[in-house]
Amino acid sequence: MKIKTILFDLDGTLLPMDQEEFVQLYFRKLAMKMADRFEPQALIQNIWDSTKAMIADQSDTSNETIFWNKMQKKYGKEVMKYLDVFDRFYRHEFQDIQRVCPQDPKSPSVIETLSSHYDLILATNPLFPQIATYSRVRWAGLNPEQFMWITTYENSSACKPTLRYYEEILERFALDPKQCLMVGNDVDEDMVAQKLGMHVFLLTNHLINRQNKEISNFPHGDFDDLLAFIDQK
């Protein structure tokens, strides 16, 4: 069946990234921004716990609500007074993290080529607010408007690697999984879409394979291999 919709992961797929380096710099800058309001190490731990709560939640509640409900359990409703400070962090200090996310020159051309023939969805794990997600899209040399949908913690109620995350996208746009292709660099989080009947392609430029699974089970390779794979469909 002909592919009509292509879903792309972002971090490590369209945007080169060492996730450990990214996370360390992210938390360091956020802790510095909030140091006069929250004890840094406690803040980092509480954000981790709130992120884990988003991943574990199985309800239809938005990830954003789950995150801040968990934060309020740690800090009380007082924490909600600082939402504008978090927003300013993403608009300013967060942008400095771009230096550890070098742009892949092929990402813009691949998206430009495919956008003429397919509907594109940015299926990035929705753990961040829209402002942080759209920023990373631009770091990759892309425009958010090139995608018909971008998952963020505001508009999603599930996270990778659950099947619910992908089911939510399929249901939102009434997509036939057999007409969808999921492209990503994470064996666990991205290739799981195959279980729903979606085509998958494992981009190996910045491969994440925590359990050292056999990747020959999946079509895989670089961007050139991806385009060749799509041409065959």
Secondary structure, DSSP 4 states (H G I P E B T S, - for coil): ----EEEE--BTTTB---HHHHHHHHHHHHHHHHTTTS-HHHHHHHHHHHHHHHHH--SSS-HHHHHHHHHHHHH-GGGGGGHHHHHHHHHTGGGGGGGGSPPPTHHHHHHHHHHTTSEEEE---S-S-HHHHHHHHHHTT--GGGSSEE--TTT-S--TTSHHHHHHHHHHTT--GGGEEEEESBTTTTGGGGGGT-EEEEE-TT-B-TT---GGGS-EE-HHHHHHHHHT-
